[in-house]
Amino acid sequence: MNNSYVWTLIINKQSKKIQPDKITVFQQCTLVECEETTSAERYLLYFYHNHFLTALPQHAAEPGTFLALAEKRGLHIEQAAPFFSLLADPAETLHADGLSQFLLRLKRSYPAEDTALIFSYFDHILTPKELETSLKDLFFSYRRNGQLNNAFRLATLLRLRGYKQDWLQSTVIHPDYTKAAELYQAPLSTLLETDPLYVEQKAFIRYIKKEDDGLLTALYKNQKNTLNLLVLQTDSYKRNPSREALAPLITSYQSAFSEQDCLRCLFALTESVPAESGLHAQVFHFLIKQNEYDKAIQLLLTHSFRLSKEELMQLPDIWRQLTAVPDNLLAKKVSKRLFKLLHGHPAVLERIIRLSLPALLQRYQLKELHEWIKNAKQATLQPLEERLAQVLKLEEEADNQLELGQFYFEFGQYEKAIDCFSWDMELRPNDTSPLEWLVKTYQKLGKHEEAAAYQQLLGQLKA
């Protein structure tokens, strides 16, 4: 399940391959944090209503700036590649103008109110005087032309954006704008068609304040804004990760993404919501369905959620499909999770431990494994614990190499088994047993020439 997604960015006349890793939606702006694939350089991409604006090198957001406000009050999605595809295709090249050139082009491309909002995104670069002059010019261009409704609307949008300058505050109470102000006394839902920009500003603030009335969702649906709709639904689920909210979220993901991309989005959410939400069990089910066995088991050992009886019975078969036994299986929390999960299913637990032993014997000393199984205090593992204790004694006795080798053979430690059988052959040169085991072991390793050589020695000894 590959989570990478790469764009080409042309910035300062240089081509960069950048990998996005975080989306922030704040009112009309979407910010995407990216990292250059061959260096640690970070870039921040700006989108307005999901149309690419420009990109700048990313720096820490300064307090009081738009970027700091977006970080504090925006909706965030991390490490979910499918979301990025709703902004730009991987084959697309994004061209970032220099800021001065971009701001000039901006006035020709957008209405004054949109331009004013976009200007405000760059308050960490523009001086306060430059920004205020630009915003005033846009405002008074309406005022001078007698477009009082538009002037009032622009001032209102900037106030909702967070600006509190005197000239904005005085606009709200000035008698010239009384009729314009009356237009915005109507219920917000009635402005959905006539002034979606204002509704979006206002509804977004309501949502952040947890006063959501569904208007922001309705707006995004009207705009067919799939990205913002999914970000909003994801954030709502993170706020209230109930089982009832999970089904519609999955349906939305499935409508927007492929089956694999839907799983990526859900998997990314598992770190953000509690395991009892039902999400983790659902993701486990989807991972098994897509043969992502390693990720499924790692999820199972990391988060405490329940499996159905049928899924528990299937665990040994799933375990056999792993490309590697989890590295952290002996970790205290992971072990506790495994033993708790399989409490009441001793046969399943024993099969999983036995399946894991060959890999664990390559990573840990026999003594460590014995202590781990002994401390588990699982009755079903007692025969195995006793077997390991017996083998530990054999390791201390030079004349029991044959039995020790048989243990290593049983658990796939063929090189160690060969050492034991070779040693035993030297201790008992007239005994055929070590030769027979050497033949079997080399055959297991696919070393047929060596197996044939020992088979010949065995024949000579028996003659």
C-alpha positions in Angstrom: 0.0 0.0 0.0 2.2 2.8 -1.3 1.4 6.2 0.1 3.7 8.3 -2.1 2.4 11.0 -4.5 4.7 13.3 -6.5 4.2 16.5 -8.4 6.5 18.5 -10.6 6.9 22.1 -9.4 8.6 24.8 -11.5 9.8 27.5 -9.1 12.6 30.1 -9.6 13.1 28.6 -13.1 14.0 25.2 -11.5 12.1 21.9 -11.7 11.5 20.2 -8.4 9.9 16.9 -7.6 7.8 17.4 -4.5 5.9 15.0 -2.4 2.8 16.4 -0.6 2.2 15.1 3.0 -0.4 17.4 4.5 -3.5 19.3 3.5 -5.0 22.2 5.4 -8.4 23.6 4.5 -9.2 27.0 5.9 -12.2 28.9 4.5 -11.6 29.2 0.7 -7.9 28.4 1.0 -6.3 25.0 0.7 -2.6 24.7 1.8 -0.5 21.7 0.9 2.8 21.1 2.6 5.4 19.3 0.5 8.9 18.0 0.6 11.4 18.0 -2.2 12.2 14.3 -3.0 16.0 14.6 -3.2 16.5 17.1 -0.3 14.9 18.3 2.9 13.6 21.4 1.3 9.9 22.2 2.2 7.4 24.0 0.1 3.9 25.3 0.8 1.4 25.3 -2.1 -1.5 27.7 -2.1 -4.9 26.9 -3.7 -8.0 29.1 -3.8 -11.2 27.1 -4.2 -8.8 24.3 -5.1 -7.3 26.1 -8.1 -3.5 26.4 -7.8 -2.2 29.9 -7.0 1.5 29.6 -6.3 4.2 28.0 -4.1 6.7 29.3 -1.6 9.5 27.8 0.5 7.9 26.8 3.8 8.9 28.3 7.1 7.4 28.3 10.6 4.2 30.3 10.7 4.6 33.6 12.6 2.1 34.3 15.3 -0.8 36.4 14.2 -0.4 35.6 10.5 -2.9 33.9 8.2 -0.7 30.7 8.2 -0.7 30.6 12.0 -4.5 31.0 12.0 -4.9 28.3 9.4 -2.7 25.9 11.4 -4.8 26.6 14.5 -8.3 26.6 13.1 -8.0 24.8 9.8 -9.0 21.2 8.9 -6.0 19.0 8.5 -5.4 15.8 6.6 -2.0 14.1 6.8 -0.4 11.2 4.9 -3.5 10.5 2.7 -2.2 10.5 -0.9 -5.7 10.1 -2.5 -6.8 13.5 -1.3 -3.9 15.1 -3.2 -5.2 13.6 -6.4 -8.3 15.8 -6.1 -6.1 18.9 -6.4 -3.7 18.0 -9.2 -2.8 14.9 -11.2 0.7 13.4 -10.6 1.4 14.1 -14.3 0.6 17.8 -13.9 3.4 20.4 -13.7 2.7 23.3 -11.3 4.2 26.6 -12.2 4.9 29.1 -9.4 5.4 32.7 -10.3 7.5 35.1 -8.2 5.3 36.7 -5.5 5.3 40.2 -7.1 4.4 38.8 -10.5 1.7 36.6 -9.0 0.1 39.4 -7.1 -0.1 41.5 -10.2 -1.7 38.7 -12.2 -4.1 38.1 -9.3 -5.9 41.4 -9.8 -6.6 40.5 -13.5 -7.8 37.0 -12.7 -10.2 37.4 -9.8 -13.0 39.8 -8.6 -11.9 42.4 -5.9 -13.3 40.4 -2.9 -11.6 37.2 -4.0 -8.4 39.1 -4.6 -8.6 40.7 -1.2 -8.9 37.4 0.5 -6.0 35.9 -1.4 -3.8 38.9 -0.7 -4.4 38.3 3.0 -2.8 34.8 2.7 0.5 36.5 2.3 0.5 38.7 5.3 3.7 37.0 6.5 5.6 38.4 3.4 3.8 41.7 2.7 4.4 44.5 5.2 1.3 45.6 7.1 1.4 48.8 5.2 1.6 47.1 1.8 -1.2 44.7 2.7 -3.5 47.5 4.1 -2.9 49.7 1.0 -3.8 46.9 -1.3 -7.0 46.0 0.6 -8.0 49.6 0.9 -7.5 50.1 -2.9 -9.8 47.2 -3.6 -12.4 48.4 -1.1 -12.4 52.0 -2.3 -12.6 50.9 -6.0 -16.1 49.8 -5.1 -16.8 52.8 -2.9 -15.8 55.4 -5.5 -18.0 53.7 -8.1 -21.0 53.8 -5.9 -21.1 50.0 -5.5 -21.9 50.2 -1.8 -23.3 46.6 -1.5 -20.0 45.2 -2.9 -17.9 47.5 -0.7 -19.8 46.4 2.4 -19.6 42.8 1.3 -15.8 43.0 0.9 -15.4 44.7 4.3 -17.6 42.0 5.9 -15.5 39.2 4.3 -12.3 40.7 5.6 -13.8 41.1 9.1 -14.8 37.4 9.0 -11.3 36.7 7.8 -10.1 38.3 11.1 -9.2 41.8 10.2 -10.2 44.5 12.7 -8.8 47.7 11.3 -10.7 50.9 12.1 -11.7 51.6 8.5 -13.3 48.2 8.3 -15.1 48.6 11.7 -16.4 52.0 10.7 -17.8 50.6 7.5 -20.1 48.3 9.3 -21.8 51.1 11.2 -21.7 53.8 8.6 -25.2 55.0 7.5 -24.2 54.7 3.8 -24.2 50.9 4.2 -27.5 50.5 6.1 -29.3 48.9 3.1 -26.3 46.7 2.4 -26.2 45.6 6.0 -29.9 44.6 5.9 -29.1 42.1 3.1 -27.0 40.2 5.6 -29.5 40.1 8.3 -31.4 37.3 6.5 -30.9 33.7 7.5 -27.6 32.4 6.2 -29.3 29.6 4.3 -31.1 32.1 2.1 -27.8 33.5 0.9 -26.5 30.1 -0.2 -27.2 30.7 -3.9 -26.7 34.5 -4.0 -23.5 34.9 -1.9 -21.7 31.6 -1.5 -18.4 33.4 -0.6 -19.9 35.1 2.4 -21.8 31.9 3.4 -18.6 29.9 3.2 -16.7 32.4 5.5 -19.5 32.4 8.0 -20.4 28.7 7.9 -16.7 27.7 8.3 -16.4 29.8 11.5 -19.6 28.2 12.8 -18.2 24.8 12.1 -14.9 25.6 13.9 -16.9 26.8 16.9 -18.9 23.5 16.9 -22.1 25.3 15.9 -22.4 23.4 12.7 -25.8 23.4 11.1 -24.9 21.4 8.0 -24.7 24.6 5.9 -21.0 24.1 5.0 -21.7 20.6 3.8 -24.6 21.9 1.7 -22.4 24.6 0.2 -19.6 22.1 -0.8 -22.3 19.8 -2.3 -23.7 22.7 -4.3 -20.2 23.6 -5.5 -19.4 19.9 -6.3 -16.3 20.4 -4.1 -15.4 16.8 -3.5 -12.1 17.6 -1.7 -13.5 20.0 0.8 -16.5 17.8 1.4 -14.3 14.8 2.2 -12.0 16.8 4.4 -15.0 18.2 6.3 -16.6 14.7 6.6 -13.2 13.3 7.8 -12.8 16.0 10.4 -16.4 15.5 11.6 -15.7 11.8 12.0 -12.4 12.5 13.9 -14.4 14.8 16.3 -17.1 12.1 16.8 -15.7 8.7 15.7 -19.0 6.8 16.2 -19.9 3.5 14.5 -22.9 5.4 13.0 -20.6 8.0 11.4 -18.2 5.4 10.0 -20.5 3.8 7.4 -21.3 7.1 5.5 -17.6 8.1 5.6 -16.6 4.8 4.0 -19.3 5.3 1.4 -18.0 8.8 0.6 -14.4 7.5 0.2 -15.6 4.6 -2.0 -17.5 7.1 -4.2 -14.4 9.3 -4.6 -11.5 6.8 -4.7 -10.5 3.3 -5.8 -10.8 0.5 -3.4 -7.1 0.7 -2.6 -7.1 4.5 -2.2 -10.2 4.2 0.1 -8.2 1.8 2.3 -5.2 4.3 2.3 -7.5 7.0 3.7 -9.0 4.8 6.3 -5.7 3.4 7.4 -4.3 6.9 7.9 -7.2 7.6 10.2 -6.4 4.7 12.6 -3.9 6.9 14.4 -6.5 9.6 15.0 -9.4 7.8 16.6 -9.8 5.3 19.4 -9.7 1.6 18.5 -13.2 1.0 19.9 -14.7 3.2 17.2 -15.0 0.3 14.9 -12.6 1.8 12.3 -9.7 -0.5 13.1 -11.7 -3.7 12.8 -13.0 -2.5 9.5 -9.6 -1.5 8.2 -8.2 -4.9 9.3 -11.0 -6.6 7.3 -10.2 -4.5 4.2 -6.4 -5.2 4.5 -7.0 -8.9 4.6 -9.3 -8.6 1.6 -6.5 -6.9 -0.3 -3.9 -9.4 0.9 -2.1 -6.7 2.9 -1.3 -9.2 5.6 1.8 -7.5 7.2 -0.1 -4.2 7.6 -3.1 -6.1 9.0 -1.1 -7.9 11.7 0.8 -4.7 12.6 -2.5 -2.9 13.0 -3.8 -5.7 15.1 -0.8 -5.7 17.4 -0.7 -1.9 17.7 -4.3 -1.2 18.5 -6.6 -2.9 20.9 -9.7 -3.9 18.9 -11.8 -7.1 18.7 -12.0 -9.6 15.9 -14.9 -11.8 15.1 -14.5 -15.5 16.0 -14.2 -16.4 12.4 -11.3 -13.9 11.9 -9.6 -15.2 15.1 -9.7 -18.7 13.7 -8.1 -17.5 10.4 -5.2 -15.8 12.2 -2.7 -18.7 11.8 -3.4 -18.8 8.0 -2.9 -15.1 7.8 0.3 -15.4 9.9 1.7 -17.8 7.3 1.3 -15.2 4.6 3.5 -12.6 6.4 6.6 -11.6 4.6 8.2 -11.2 8.0 7.2 -11.8 11.6 6.7 -8.4 13.3 9.9 -7.0 14.7 8.3 -5.9 17.9 6.5 -9.1 18.8 8.4 -9.5 22.1 7.7 -5.9 23.1 5.7 -5.9 26.4 2.7 -3.9 25.0 2.6 -6.0 21.8 2.9 -9.3 23.6 0.2 -8.2 26.1 -2.1 -7.3 23.2 -1.5 -10.7 21.4 -2.1 -12.8 24.6 -5.2 -10.7 25.5 -6.6 -11.0 22.0 -6.2 -14.8 21.9 -7.4 -15.4 25.5 -9.8 -18.2 25.2 -8.3 -19.5 22.0 -5.2 -21.3 23.2 -4.8 -23.5 20.1 -4.7 -20.5 17.9 -2.1 -18.8 20.1 0.1 -21.9 20.1 0.0 -22.2 16.4 1.0 -18.5 15.9 3.9 -18.8 18.4 5.2 -21.9 16.7 4.9 -20.3 13.3 6.9 -17.3 14.6 9.7 -19.2 16.2 11.9 -19.8 13.1 12.1 -16.0 12.5 12.4 -15.2 16.2 15.3 -17.6 16.7 17.2 -15.6 14.1 16.7 -12.4 16.0 16.8 -13.4 19.7 18.8 -15.7 21.9 17.1 -18.9 22.9 17.2 -17.8 26.5 15.2 -14.6 25.7 12.5 -16.6 23.8 12.2 -19.0 26.7 11.7 -16.2 29.2 9.2 -14.5 26.9 7.1 -17.7 26.6 7.5 -18.5 30.3 6.4 -15.1 31.4 3.3 -15.3 29.1 1.9 -17.8 31.7 -0.3 -19.4 29.0 -1.1 -23.0 29.8 -1.2 -24.0 26.2 2.4 -22.8 25.7 3.7 -24.9 28.6 4.9 -27.8 26.5 6.8 -25.4 24.2 8.3 -23.6 27.2 9.4 -27.0 28.6 10.9 -27.9 25.2 12.9 -24.7 25.1 14.1 -25.2 28.7 15.2 -28.7 27.6 17.1 -27.2 24.6 18.8 -24.7 26.8 20.3 -27.5 28.8 21.3 -29.3 25.6 23.3 -26.2 24.6 25.4 -26.7 27.7 26.1 -30.4 27.0 28.6 -31.1 24.2 27.5 -34.7 23.8 23.9 -34.0 22.9 24.4 -32.2 19.6 22.2 -34.6 17.7 19.1 -33.7 19.7 19.9 -30.0 19.6 20.3 -30.2 15.9 16.9 -31.8 15.6 15.4 -28.9 17.5 17.0 -26.4 15.1 15.8 -28.5 12.2 12.2 -28.5 13.5 12.2 -24.7 13.6 13.9 -24.1 10.3 17.3 -23.1 11.7 19.1 -25.3 9.1 22.6 -23.7 9.3 22.6 -24.2 13.1 21.3 -27.7 12.7 24.2 -28.5 10.3 26.7 -27.3 12.9 25.2 -29.6 15.5 25.0 -32.6 13.2 28.6 -32.1 12.0 29.8 -31.9 15.5 27.9 -35.0 16.5 29.3 -36.8 13.5 32.8 -36.1 14.8 31.8 -37.3 18.3 30.2 -40.5 16.9 32.0 -41.3 13.7 30.3 -44.8 13.5 26.8 -43.5 14.1 24.6 -43.1 11.0 22.1 -40.7 12.6 24.0 -37.4 12.2 24.7 -38.3 8.5 21.0 -39.1 7.9 20.1 -35.7 9.4 22.8 -33.9 7.4 21.4 -35.4 4.2 17.9 -34.2 5.1 19.1 -30.7 6.1 21.0 -30.1 3.0 18.0 -31.2 0.9 15.9 -28.7 2.8 18.4 -26.0 1.9 18.3 -27.1 -1.8 22.0 -28.0 -1.6 21.8 -31.2 -3.5 25.5 -31.8 -4.1 26.3 -31.6 -0.4 23.3 -33.9 0.3 24.6 -36.4 -2.3 28.0 -36.4 -0.7 26.7 -37.2 2.7 24.4 -39.8 1.2 27.5 -41.5 -0.3 29.2 -41.4 3.1 26.1 -42.8 4.7 26.1 -45.7 2.2 29.8 -46.4 2.9 29.2 -46.5 6.6 26.3 -48.9 6.3 28.2 -51.2 3.9 
